[in-house]
Amino acid sequence: MFFNPKNRGEYLITNVNELDCLATDNGISPQYYRHEFEENYDLIMKNAVDKFTIPKVKEFDWVRLNVEKPRYAKEGIHKGEIGCVMIDHAFQNCVEVDFINFDDSIAVDMNDLEVIKRNEEE
């Protein structure tokens, strides 16, 4: 199991040779992980992806909300609102966006955003 460092909560599964699993950094035996994996196989595989999502937005990019959803409307944010991405690390495909004219930033699904101006610093 490999975790996406840019999108926390996303992981992929791959087959490895048993020889690749002879030692672990934390001293827990590979058999412990194998047992845990086998017990939770269906749930783990249901949520696994076949490739990592690379966040399409970067820190300090200016974005526009492209959808109207109840979860955003509840916060007073509607389709067409413009905001700034506060951090480029996602959590379950959501990034923190600080919208203009609102007091707080909220988590927004990256698929609901359109980049309108890229952060020039790289």
Buried (B, 14 or more C-beta within 10 A) or exposed (E): EEEBEEBBEBBEBEEEEEEEEEEEEEEEEBEEEEEEEEEEEEEBEEEBEEEBBEBBBBBBBBBBBEEEBEEBEEBEBEEEBBBBBEBBEBEEBBBBBEBEEBEEBBBBBBEBBEBEEEBEEE
